[in-house]
Amino acid sequence: MILGDQTRALNARIGELRRRVRIGRSRQGELLAARSDAADSQVEREENRALLLASRELLAFLTNRDQLRADAGNEALASAQKLPATEQLAAYLETTGERADVLAAAQSIRRERLALRAANTAALPEISLEGQAFAVQEPDTGRDWNIQLRIELPIFEGGRIRAQVSAAEALLRGSCLNLKRLRRTADFETRMSYNDFLSASARVLLLRESVRLAQASYGVQLRDYRLGIVTNLEVLEALRRLHLARLGLARTELLAATTQVRLHIAAGRAAPEQKSPAAHTEQPG
């Protein structure tokens, strides 16, 4: 879109310069300079079109969606939506516990605690009570009722049980340390992504003002050129600055949207406009 606007503006300049050359108000060199800039703009536009098609092919391959290839002629990939208002950092930090890796680490701690409890119970004695009785008994059958109490002690299994308990305790400690590491990592990534998002959002506002000023400058230069105050090179330079300002704004808006997505991923949120249900994670012992 930006390159197309630049090409149309240069073509308009070429048409005006042709008329001015015919009446002797402009030099042939000015017309050639404008045509050279228009050719460069066309080359840059074709290069970006090739990159766009390659990006679509890669995205279609990664997502396994052939619809992206079918829409290859449509250049409007991103929807024109406004960036949401910046929230406080504490609001994002509160949801870091909802990240899938943090929840998985908390579940691992619960599993290792159950395994440790099972390993400790192996050292306890087993007591069982068995009995035999008959609902109908004839006196001459000689069958007696009996009750048997059995107690089993793992006297010779102490070494194996202690090794199993030590291994379970080591796994539990490792899971607790892993959960602490993931929580610190989530906090760090959220803070860094939040700072990147704030920086990109601030640059978007500044670049919007820069584009507005560049647009006004180009209009003034174009008016002064028609009055014979400035040269055609100054008009082309103003157009080039406007083009660079618009490209910089487009890149920074894309960067701001990307950092916003990264912020919500780091904070454990499902989408920028909604929050995931609060999840309760088990605290490590």
C-alpha angles and dihedrals in degrees: 000000000000093000090047091053090049092050092050091049091050092048089052089051090050092052092050093046091051090057091047092048091053092054093041098246095117135038126247089239091064091055092049091049091053092048090050091053090048091052091050089050091052091050091050090048092053091048091053091047090055091049090049092053091047090050091050091051092050092047091048090050094049095045097034091229115140090188088079090061091048090055093051091119093057112085096185096097100151124052116237101247131152121246113251123247116278113259127209118272092239090062090059095042091056092065100047089099089066093068113121094234092052092049091048091051090051090051089050090056091052090050093049091049091054090048090051091050090051091049091052093050089058088074094056121096119255116228122191133175121207128183142175125209136159126221091206120031128178115210095231098050094085094218115142132202113241141183123202126196114200126191120183121193120191092224096151095038097066096107094049092046093049090051091051091049092049091050091049091049091050091051091049092050090049091051092050092050091047091053091050090049092050092049092051090046092050091050092048094047091048093051093047093046090047092054091047090050092050091048093049092047091051091050090051091058092047093047092050088058089046091054091049092052092045090051091051091047092052091050092050093047091049091051093047090049091056088051090051095245100117134029129251091251090062090051091050091047091053089050090050091051090050090050093050092047092052092047090049090050092049092050093047093048089053090048091050091051090048094050089048091056090048090050093054091046091051091047092050096245121149096217137356093251100045140043128227119243113273112265125204115224124195115248115236117249 
